[in-house]
């Protein structure tokens, strides 16, 4: 049985390996990133790298999870949680779309879909560091906006996922299927406007 080991062992050079792997994955993608190149970029031996990450997929998903967390932290830091929902949702939408359309974000999505049957833990890790993290962040803001009487939401989890999907409209399907690889600021702005307007029409007070 082809089973991906889920245990990650941490050590003195753990962060060093992650940083080296991040640089290589961003440059060469998943398939093009060899273990030899990652180890060289990180300044460690292959034995050291394998002692932390027994599989390249696991290393990739750890890099992806950290990337998602960093982007979520940056997005949260840049958003004024006391602002009106329209302003907050526009900022959130811009961050979400920026990640959806990034080469790294697309690679993560494609790898998880391709490997989900063989390695379901990869899908779970991506979900936890991506959609679930978005849900938690948006739900936290919804609590504040609901308390201020600006939003009326019964199911915050559903609302968070609905908003995330609204931000993908037209853009993400075209990107995934290779119909379009570059999007103008005007195209992105149109999607953001539509997502915020539709969300506020449903949940705004």
Secondary structure, DSSP 8 states (H G I E B T S, - for coil): -----------TTHHHHHHHHHHHHHHHHHHH--HHHHHHHHTS-HHHHHHH-SSHHHHHHHHHHHHHHHHHHHHHHHS-TTS-HHHHHHHHHHHHHHHHTSHHHHHHHHHHHHHTTT-HHHHHHHHHHTHHHHHHHHHHHHHHHHHTTSB--S-HHHHHHHHHHHTTTTHHHHHHTTS-S---HHHHHHHHHHHHHHHHHHHB-
